[in-house]
Amino acid sequence: MTVRIAAIVPVGRLEAAKSRLGGALDAEERHDLADRMLARTLRAALAVDSLADVLVISPDREVLRRAADLGARTLRQRTVGLNPGLTEARADVVAGAADALIVLPIDLAFVSAEELSGVIAPLLGADTGPVVTLVADRHGTGTNALGLRPPNVIDFAFGPGSRVAHYAAAELAGARFVEVQGRLAFDIDTPTDLVIVEDATAETISVADGSLQVIALVGIPEIRLRADLGSLIGDALERTAGALPLTDHDVLVVTQKIVSKAEGAVVDLTGVVPSQEAIDFAREFDRDPRQVQVVLNEAARVVRMASGVIITETVHGFVCANGGVDASNVGPGSGSIVTLLPRDSDASAAVIRAAVHERFGVDLPVIISDSFGRPWRWGIVDVAIGVSGLLPLDDVRGQPDADGRIMRSTVRAVADELASAAELALGKAAGRPVAIVRGAAFTRGEGSIRDVVIPGEADLFR
């Protein structure tokens, strides 16, 4: 049986659009934002094969002309208010033989054909019983998208507390209630919520008020070998998300040490037999010859050995002190244990990202971080050694700066900046190995930490 599904897109008057954004945007900017959101929403809906009809209802003739130009059907709203308008639109699509409908506001920051398909899927089943699908807002109280089969199964109850109201109506009607998780939970409402997505394939995310938050997760226990790190991080996120719900402009930063321990990237020094080179170096600089030998074993290339420090190039292409071999923060009673860098930190980040997405329905980019020194500067900073879900570099070459000059060499190390921001909240001895960075500008994509490693032919210091 083919299910005919219609999408109803309610739109108010553009001149009054998003009045709550008045602190961030003037009237003309809000008008333009609403116009862009309308276009993005309709393009996404019209790209969904299972939608037989896309209807825009609005009292604004400009909106209707714009929607028609984009390929949608239109209906002039005669009633006042959102729920009465949706009731008008429902009567129209039912007259057009719709078996089901979805209600789709235009203020969803990450609307896409894929996300809409997730809302529609429960309406397509062979089960002919009544179904209500719902995407709650990220606060868990409102309704960001609603699906009904049949179209008249419940009345519309958009407004404060609509999630509970729609759930109660579905239960009263004997309908199966399906709450869909995903990126549609993020809507644009207040200045702090404002997310501008100019390119649907490369989403640059930022918060309008320029604020940045770093939230260290608490309650993560000492990580044992082969621990289920995704589950432990998920538990910590759940505790945090109760007061601070996850959003699509968060990035999760996880320190290397717990990843290495969970993956078993450790060496017990009691089983290491040092070479004469390691013994001589250790004797001169009062180091453990076994640990020196592990550093040499892990090196793809020894850059320099001097002053008790061994600079090596790792198999990943990183040039760093001691090849990332570390005996600090390994855990109590583990004096003979050192950790190594994960063999594939991108893959480690991807595993954590998948676990978080499966549990919470939010696609959080993940960065694996570690502490590196900098040539010609004292002190260490945290940098990214693995990424998943974001591009680690922001290449702005060819773009104008604030004075209109074309930038020729500027490439921002975004993943490193995010890792360093997280470290300020994590600290080195506080027992907080994971943080959320919220409000930073970054670009989604399937990047790799290999993108940041300068190849040998371009290395001016080799």
QUIKA-V175254 format. One record per residue. PSI is psi in degrees with one decimal (none if undefined). D_CENTER is the distance of its C-alpha to the mean C-alpha in Angstrom with 2 decimals. Layout:
PSI|D_CENTER, PSI|D_CENTER
This chain:
128.1|37.17, 127.6|35.06, 121.3|33.11, 114.8|33.17, 134.7|30.05, 144.4|29.85, 130.1|26.97, 124.3|28.00, 101.5|26.24, 135.3|27.75, 129.3|27.88, -165.7|29.86, 134.8|31.80, -33.0|29.95, -19.4|32.02, 8.7|30.76, 136.7|27.13, 51.8|24.55, -25.5|27.28, -9.1|25.03, 9.8|23.35, -26.7|26.82, -15.1|26.00, -31.3|23.55, 143.6|25.04, 178.8|28.67, -41.7|30.09, -39.8|29.97, -37.7|26.33, -38.6|25.44, -47.0|27.60, -38.6|25.89, -45.6|22.38, -38.5|23.67, -42.7|25.29, -40.1|22.17, -38.6|20.22, -46.6|23.28, -44.3|23.36, -40.4|19.73, -44.8|20.24, -38.6|23.57, -41.4|22.54, -46.3|19.91, -43.1|22.56, -15.4|25.33, -4.4|23.48, 115.2|23.46, -32.5|26.69, -2.9|27.21, 115.9|27.51, -16.6|31.20, 135.5|31.19, 112.3|28.93, 125.0|30.76, 125.6|30.04, 131.0|32.11, 149.4|32.76, -3.7|35.78, 117.0|34.93, -33.5|36.88, -42.6|34.67, -45.1|31.62, -40.0|33.73, -43.8|34.96, -44.5|31.50, -41.5|30.26, -39.6|33.39, -31.2|32.89, -7.7|29.45, 6.9|31.10, 158.3|30.66, 157.2|33.59, 154.6|34.34, 125.3|36.15, 123.5|37.60, 129.1|36.90, -27.4|40.18, 177.0|39.12, 131.5|37.37, 157.9|34.02, -52.6|30.89, -42.5|32.19, -38.4|35.62, -41.1|34.08, -34.9|31.99, -40.8|35.23, -49.2|36.96, -37.2|34.35, -43.0|34.52, -36.7|38.26, -46.3|37.84, -30.2|35.56, -39.9|37.74, -25.4|40.73, 13.8|38.98, 30.9|38.88, 134.7|35.20, -19.5|34.69, 165.0|31.28, 158.9|28.98, 145.7|25.50, 127.8|24.95, 101.2|22.21, 164.1|21.80, 2.2|20.82, 26.8|18.46, 119.4|15.28, -31.9|12.70, 41.7|11.07, 139.2|14.34, 162.6|15.21, -38.0|18.05, -45.9|15.98, -40.1|14.53, -35.8|18.12, -32.5|19.61, -33.3|17.96, -36.0|19.78, -32.4|22.92, -45.2|23.24, -18.3|24.94, -11.7|27.40, -5.1|28.59, 160.9|29.98, -23.2|33.68, 120.3|34.08, 2.9|35.91, 162.1|35.36, 142.7|33.54, 139.1|29.74, 120.8|27.33, 146.0|23.59, 137.9|21.28, 115.2|17.70, 157.0|17.71, 171.0|16.03, -14.0|13.55, -12.1|16.79, 11.6|18.33, -31.5|21.44, 179.9|21.23, 117.2|21.02, -24.2|18.61, 147.7|20.16, 133.4|23.31, 137.3|25.18, 131.0|28.90, 116.9|31.40, 170.5|34.15, -26.9|33.35, 17.3|35.66, -34.6|34.55, 163.9|33.54, 155.0|33.88, 139.4|31.03, 40.9|30.08, 143.5|27.34, -172.8|27.35, 133.7|26.75, 22.7|26.26, -28.3|25.95, -49.7|23.84, -39.5|26.74, -42.5|29.30, -37.5|28.01, -46.0|27.79, -39.8|31.35, -39.0|32.66, -41.5|31.32, -41.5|32.97, -34.2|36.17, -4.5|36.22, 25.0|35.78, 147.7|32.65, 128.8|29.99, 122.6|26.83, 114.8|23.47, 121.3|20.31, 129.5|17.41, 157.9|13.85, -168.9|10.93, -9.3|9.12, -7.4|12.62, -14.4|12.50, 114.6|11.40, 163.9|14.66, 113.8|16.28, -52.7|19.13, 167.5|19.82, -36.5|19.58, -26.1|16.95, -13.9|14.79, 116.6|15.53, 120.3|12.84, 121.4|14.64, 96.8|13.50, -29.1|16.57, 114.4|15.82, -16.8|14.23, -13.3|14.00, 90.4|12.45, 106.2|10.28, 121.7|11.07, 131.1|9.51, 161.0|11.91, 134.5|13.75, -34.6|17.30, 2.6|19.20, 8.5|18.05, 154.5|17.32, 132.6|15.20, 142.5|14.73, 119.5|14.55, 108.5|14.90, 131.5|16.55, 139.6|16.46, 159.5|20.07, 8.2|22.13, 122.0|20.92, 172.8|24.32, 126.7|25.95, 125.6|24.40, 165.0|27.12, 135.8|27.54, 23.8|25.75, 153.1|23.83, 86.8|21.08, -39.0|18.32, -40.5|15.52, -41.4|17.76, -40.9|18.64, -39.4|15.15, -40.6|14.50, -42.6|17.75, -39.7|16.85, -38.1|13.59, -40.6|15.87, -41.9|18.37, -42.4|16.12, -19.4|14.38, -36.5|17.96, -16.8|18.43, 81.5|14.99, 144.8|12.78, 147.7|9.04, 169.1|7.32, 2.6|4.66, 26.0|5.73, 150.9|5.41, 135.4|5.67, 124.6|7.94, 124.5|11.25, 128.1|13.96, 147.3|17.51, -37.3|19.47, -45.1|22.36, -29.0|20.98, -46.6|19.48, -43.9|22.93, -43.9|24.76, -34.5|22.87, -3.6|23.40, 21.5|26.99, 68.0|26.82, 159.5|29.73, 132.5|33.40, 115.2|36.34, -17.7|38.67, -20.0|41.69, 8.0|41.67, 129.5|41.33, 111.2|44.56, 147.5|44.40, 169.8|46.11, -37.2|48.83, -43.3|46.50, -40.1|44.08, -44.7|47.02, -44.6|48.52, -42.5|45.32, -39.6|44.57, -42.6|48.16, -34.0|48.18, 18.5|45.02, 55.2|45.14, 165.1|42.19, 115.8|41.81, -27.0|43.02, -40.6|41.00, -37.4|37.71, -40.5|38.98, -38.4|39.65, -41.7|36.14, -44.9|34.79, -37.2|37.29, -34.7|36.41, -9.8|32.71, 132.1|33.54, -26.1|33.41, 132.3|35.44, 117.6|37.06, -46.0|36.78, 146.1|39.02, 111.4|40.56, 149.8|42.04, 30.6|42.40, 2.2|40.94, 137.4|37.62, 115.7|36.67, 122.5|34.35, 161.8|33.14, 127.4|30.92, 172.5|28.84, -18.9|28.39, -15.7|24.86, -0.7|26.53, 138.3|25.70, 115.7|28.75, 169.2|28.88, 131.0|31.31, 19.2|32.45, 21.4|30.02, 1.5|27.41, 129.6|29.96, 137.1|29.82, -2.6|31.89, 149.5|30.29, 35.7|28.26, -22.9|29.04, 156.5|30.33, 143.3|33.78, 18.9|36.59, 44.6|34.99, -21.9|37.11, 6.5|37.70, 135.3|34.07, 150.9|31.90, 150.8|28.37, 165.3|27.47, 145.6|24.29, 145.4|22.34, -33.5|23.78, 88.9|20.53, -27.1|17.64, -44.8|15.30, -37.8|16.37, -43.7|15.98, -39.0|12.30, -36.6|11.93, -44.8|14.00, -42.9|12.04, -43.8|8.72, -39.0|11.11, -41.1|12.80, -43.1|10.04, -42.1|9.20, -36.4|12.99, -37.8|13.73, -12.6|11.49, 14.5|10.44, 130.7|6.78, 91.9|4.49, 120.4|2.95, 148.0|4.29, 136.7|7.74, 131.9|10.80, 128.4|14.31, 156.0|16.63, 162.0|20.40, 127.3|23.19, 148.9|25.13, 171.7|28.18, 135.2|28.83, 138.4|32.06, 11.0|34.52, 138.8|32.64, 155.0|33.08, 160.9|30.24, 156.3|27.02, 156.7|23.38, 136.9|20.21, 167.6|18.67, 133.4|16.10, 0.8|17.87, 144.6|15.13, 154.3|11.67, 126.1|9.52, 0.5|6.92, 161.4|8.05, 125.1|11.65, -16.3|13.44, 146.2|16.05, 101.3|16.54, 107.6|19.97, 15.8|21.77, 137.0|25.18, -7.1|27.24, 153.6|25.70, 146.1|27.87, -170.0|27.50, -22.1|28.38, 4.6|32.02, -0.1|31.65, 139.0|32.25, 126.8|30.47, 134.6|28.40, -20.7|29.61, 4.6|27.88, 116.1|24.72, 111.1|21.66, 134.0|19.10, 77.1|17.73, -44.9|14.27, -38.6|13.05, -40.5|16.39, -40.7|16.15, -40.4|12.96, -42.8|14.81, -38.8|17.90, -42.7|16.47, -39.0|15.33, -29.5|18.80, -29.7|20.56, -28.3|19.47, -44.8|19.80, 168.6|23.24, -18.3|25.25, 18.1|27.36, -4.8|25.62, 28.2|24.29, 98.2|20.67, -1.3|18.69, 139.3|15.04, 154.6|13.26, 129.7|10.29, 122.7|10.30, 132.6|9.84, 1.3|11.20, 154.0|11.26, 126.6|11.49, 168.1|9.71, 122.2|9.77, 149.3|7.60, 167.3|10.04, 72.0|11.70, 173.9|13.18, 150.1|15.49, -18.8|17.01, -23.0|20.22, -23.8|19.41, -10.8|20.20, 122.2|23.43, 124.1|26.48, 158.0|28.87, -39.7|32.38, -16.8|34.06, 2.5|32.02, 110.8|32.37, -9.1|34.94, 0.4|35.63, none|36.33
